[in-house]
Amino acid sequence: MFEALSDRLTGVFDRLSGRGVLSEKDIDEAMREVRIALLEADVALPVVREFIAKAKERATGEAVIRSVRPADQVIKITYDGLVEMLGGDEVEGLNLALNPPTIIMMAGLQGSGKTTTAGKLALRLSKDRKKVLLASLDTRRPAAMEQLAMLAKQAGVESLPIVPGQSAPDIARRAMQSAKLQGYDVLILDTAGRTTLDEAMMSEAAEIARISNPSETLLVADALTGQDAVRTAKAFHERLPLTGLVLTRADGDGRGGAALSMRAVTGLPIKFLGVSEKIDGLDAFDARRVAGRILG
Ligand code: GDP
């Protein structure tokens, strides 16, 4: 594992054997390599800086263990730091309301995988014997509403009947009423997305959050977005009561630096990873797996 970084660090440390502690200069050189590895994995620059500062602190004064190559020591410090920054070994599941229905609101840019993820969550919850209702609030895109209805069928759950001409807040109210009256455990609200961040989208999503007071407001983001991830996460976090992140396309080629960037910028737990286009392609987040991927 981590061959690319390992090779680079071996070069840095070849000269080092025989010395008692890692010197500041050695650490600086090693951290330069770590920095490149993180940037190559598409971690956002401010997050890379923060990470390197912490890792440097940890590495300073570390005794060189005879049986362990210094390169491996630095890799371990880096890997452990990444796991910690990604939230450690604790896996955060969904917060379910004490009094059903639990409301889960999905937010994110158009194309992030928001609607697909709503369907995946519905399937997951229905496997846990929850009665789930899916509702699309994407009034500007009838196709998105139909897509959610199809996903509901695939997941074997109900979707709120589509009433053309209703506003998003009105659909949210109707969905909440149906969920309550018909004894649903979970209502998933799929909000409208935009290709870019815009004020109309944000204020509509904020209003829906106010109306529905969700137990979970999940930001769905594409794991391949790279440097843009920070801007997106910040913008949504400022306006919505986000409780967690879902990163989609974790099955793609990217090294997934966006996961670290978004987690660092928002402090929110990453709850799930989307790992395929299929309805069952949703895994619980695993910090070790993602840290390993970032190191390449
Ligand atoms: P939305 O506009 O945010 O609702 O995005 P969609 O849910 O319509 O997803 C956009 C595209 O991404 C669709 O073709 C999905 O099948 C695909 N997609 C969503 N999640 C994943 C994932 O985890 N992995 C892969 N490979 N594709 C995904």
Boltz pocket constraint, residues with backbone or C-beta under 6 A from the ligand:
constraints:
  - pocket:
      binder: B
      contacts: [[A, 108], [A, 109], [A, 110], [A, 111], [A, 112], [A, 113], [A, 114], [A, 115], [A, 116], [A, 117], [A, 193], [A, 247], [A, 248], [A, 249], [A, 250], [A, 251], [A, 252], [A, 273], [A, 274], [A, 275], [A, 276], [A, 277], [A, 281]]
      max_distance: 6.0
